[in-house]
Amino acid sequence: MNTEHTAAATGQPLPATIPEYLEQLRQALRGADPALVQDALYDAEEYLRAELAEQPGRAEAEVVAAVAGSYGAPEEVADIYRQTEVTVNRALRPPQPPRGRSLAARFFGVAADPYTYGGLFYMLLSLATGIFYFTWVVAGASLSAGLLVLIVGIPLLLLFLMSVRLLSLVEGRIVEVLLGERMPRRPPYTQRDRSWLKRIGELFTDGRTWTTMLYFLLMLPLGAAYFSVAVALLSTSLSLIAAPVALLLGATGAIVLDGVLPAAPVLGPLCFAAGVALLFATLHLFRGVGRFHGWLAKHLLVRDPVV
């Protein structure tokens, strides 16, 4: 594919610099998932700069034009990313149940959704991660602010802000694997031909820095609530399901409880039915919490790079 054909096919002149290429790619991905846009921009810049480094004798415009003919023009690359994302999502998503199912099938069908158990595991894990994130942000921010009067305070603050960015990627991977919400797999895109001062300034002006810190602070109360609710509901529902066994043991003399023997034939089935209903209602809650937290993580950890 030559560059003239590529330019004619896309209806847009080929970019002459890496920032122009990335800007066209950004515009071509308008409306796509912000996490996908972040990954696409990072991958494209990595490829372009690698090609430029391998051909030191050629001008940037020549290298970018050649890459646009081989790697693809921005519009073509955007289409490839969109198609790949659809294919991957179809492969990773659990099969969708047919519409028109009965209420009972929808109620009990939640047990077949793998993200139900992902939500449960995330709720149990969130207490530990919430304590860690909260401690990291509070300790890092207070230590950095306290040392700003010294020279060492400035690099310490920058390291802290960069660590927050790194932790957001780690949390994003956990959210994507357990909750099924598409999160970035690459660091945030930054224009690398800018000066170090401008790139450092982006750490402070980028809203993702502060919304990520807010997310980490919220994780402590959310993690405590998630863990408490998950443990309480699971233990209650499983206890009710196991109640008939306890009542049966009481009726046979293994367990002596006042009033158990005459009530056992009635209470046993009732407790079991209530336990099963509560268990499946709890599974629905786990799935709902997973969707809510995925939405929260997407809005606080990811900013749409397309403006």
N, C-alpha and C positions, 0 to 999 in steps of 0.2 A: 504494500500500500504506500503510494507516494504521498508527499505532503500536500501537493496541489489537489489531488483527489480527496484527501481527508478534509481540507479546508472547504472544498465545494460541497462535500456531503454534509458537513455540519452547519454550513451557512454562516460560519464565523471565522474571522482571520485567526490563523494559528498564533499562539502566544510566542513572544520573543524572549521572555524571562521566566524563571521559576515562579516568582510571585504572580505573574500574569496567568500562567498555567493553572496554578492552584486557585486563583480567584475565579477563573472560568469553570473549573471543576466544582468549586463551592456553589456557584450559581446554577450549574447543571443539576446539582443534587438538592436544589431547593424543594422543600416539602418532604424529604426523606427523613428517616429516623436520625435524630441528632447523634446517636452513638455510631451509626453507620457513616455519617459525614465525617466525624472525627477520625475514624479509622482510615477512611479513604484518603483524606488530606495527608495524614501522617505517612501512609504507604507511598503515595505519589511523590511526596517530597523526598522520602528516603531513596526512592528509585532514581529520581531526577538528579539528586546530588551525587549519588554513586556513579551515574553515567558521566556527570561533569568532572568528577575526580579522576575517572579512568581516561579522560581525553583532555589533558591539561593544555594541549596546543590549540584547541578549537574554541571559538567564541561561544558564549552562553546561548546566544540566539540560534546558532547552528545545532548545538547539542539538543536544545529544547525542540527544535523543528524535527530533528531526526527521531527523537523519542516519541513525538506526537505521531510520527508515521509508523512506529513499531509498537510502542506501548499503547498508543491510542490517543486520539484527541480527547479533550476533557469530556465532551458530550458522550463519546463512545465509552470511555472509562466509567462514567456515571451510569450508563445503561447496564454495563457488565456488573457493576456492584449491586444495582437494584435487582437484576435477575438472580445473581448469586444469593442475595439475601432471602429472596422468596424461596429458592430451592432449599437453602439451609433451614429456614423456619419450618417448611413443610416436613423436613426429615426429622427435626428435633421435637416438634410439637406432638403431643399424644393424639391419637385418632379422635376426631370430634364425633360425639354421639349423634345419631340421627335425630332430626327434629320430629316433634310430635310424640315424643315418648310420654309415658304416663308419669304422674307425679311421683309415684313410688320408685319408678326406674330412675328418675332424676335425683331423688333423695338418696338412694343407695348407690347410685352410680359414681358418686364422688370418691368412693373407695378405689376405683380403677384409675384415678387421675394421679400420676406420679408427683405432680406439683403439690398435691395435698400433703404428702409426706415430706416434700421439700419445705413447705411452709411450716410443718411441725418441727422439723429439725432446725430450721432457721430461728423459730421462736425459742427453742431450747438453747441454741448457740448464742443468741443475741444478748443474753445476760453477760456472758464472758466478753464478747466483742464490745458491748456497750460500755462496760467498765474500763476496758483498755482504751477505747477511743476517747472517752470523756477524760480519763486521766492524762492521756497524751496531749490533748488540746489544752487543758487547763494548765498542766505543768509546763508545756512548751511555750504557751503564750505568756504566762506570768514570768517565767525565767527570761525569755527574750525581752520582754518589756522592762524588766528590772535591770537588765544589763545594757540597755540602749545608751546609757550615759557613758559607757565604756566602748572602746573601739571593737572589742570582741562581741559586743551585743549585736552589731549589724550583720556580720556573717552568720551568727547563731540564729537570728531571726529569719534570714533567707533559707538556711538549712531546715528550719522548722516548717516554713511555708512549703518548701519542696517536698518535705516528708508527708505533709498533709495531702499533696497531690498524689504521691505514691500510694498512700493508704487508700485514697479514693479508688484507685485502680484495683487494689486488692479487694476492697468491699464490693466493687462492681462485679468482679468475677464470682464472688460468693452469691450475690443477688441473682446473677444470670443463671448460674448452675442450679441453685435451689429454688428460685422463684420463677424462672422462665422469662424474666424481663431483659430485653436486649440492652446491654451495657457496653461501654467502650472497651476495646481490647488493646488499644494503643494510647500513648500519652496524648494530652491535648496538643493540638497543632500550634506551633509558634513559628513566625517567620524568622528563619535562622540567619538571614543576611542583615538583620537589624543589629544595632550595637548592643553590647552587654547591658548598658544602662537602660535602654528601652525594653529589653527582654526582662530585666529585673523589675522594671516598673510595671510590666504586665502582671506580675504576681500580685501586685497591690490593686491594680485597676480591674482585673478580671473578677467578675462576680462569682465565678465558680470557687475561687479561693475561700470566700466568706460563707457562701452557702454550704460548702463542704464542711467547714468548721461548725456551722450551725447543725448540720446533719449529725456530726459526731457528738455534739453536746446533747442532741435529742435522743441519741441511741441509749443513753443510760436510763432515763425514765421509760422509754419504749421497751428496752430490753428487759427491764424489771417487770413491766406489765405483761409483756409477751410470755416470759418464763412462768410467772405466777399463774396466769390464766391457763396456759397449756397444762401445767402440772395439776392444778386444781380440777379442771374439767376431765382430764384423763383419769386421774385417780378416782374421782367420783363415779364416772361412767363404768370403769372397770370394776369398782367395788360393787356397784349395783348388779352388774352381770354375774359376778361371783357370789352374790348373796344367796341364790338358791342352794349352792353347795354348802354354805355355812348353815343355812336353815335345815338342810337335810342331815348334816352332821349333828345338829342340835336335836333333831327328831330321833336320831338313832342313839343318842346318849353320849356321843363324842364331845359335844358342846352342850352345856347346861345353861340355858337362858330362860328367865321367867317369861312365860307367855309365848314362847316360840312354837311349841308343839302344836297347839290348836290353830295358830295362824299360819303355819308353814305352808299348807296346801294353797292358800290364797296369796300370801305375800311373795312366795317364790316366783311364780310366773309374772306377777306385777313388777317386781324388782328387776327381773331379767328383761322384760319388755321396755321398762323405763331406761334401763342401762343401755340397751341397744339403740334406742331412739336418741338418747343423749350422746352416745358415742358418734353416731353418724352426723348429728347436728354439730358436734365438736369438729368433725372432719371438714364440714362446710365452713366452719369458722376459721380453721387453719388455712383453707384455700382462700377465703376472703381476706384474711390478714396478709397472706402472701401477695395477693394482688394489690392491696393498699400499700404495702411497704415497697413493692416494686415501683409503683407510681411515685411514691415519695422519693425514693432513691433516684429515679430518673429525673425528677424535677430539681433536686438539690445538688446532685453530683454531675449532671450533664447539662451543658448549655448549648443551644443550637448554634453551630458555627455559621449558619447561613443567615446573614442579616441583609 
